[in-house]
Amino acid sequence: EYFSRQISDMIGELSRLPGIGSKSAQRIAFHILHSPKDEVKRLSDTIWSARENVRFCKECYTLTDSELCPICGNPRRNHRQIM
């Protein structure tokens, strides 16, 4: 192995993301490792929060963090028209 186990694991997980190859995953991993801890924490918290809270709008099925997306939740929207 060229990198330590944790770095290799991190690169492996990042490379599983769509459009991220091994070179891009290495660049992202090294960027994260050289970033201030508070920035890394904010990034991980944001990803976790989005995963926990984002869901489909109950009316149009777009992604949102509330029951209705901002378009469907707009009281001025004509609900008889599709978007």
PyMOL commands that set and color helices and strands:
alter all, ss='L'
color gray80, all
select helices_A, chain A and resi 5-14+22-34+37-53
alter helices_A, ss='H'
color red, helices_A
select strands_A, chain A and resi 55-56+63-64
alter strands_A, ss='S'
color yellow, strands_A
deselect
rebuild
show_as cartoon
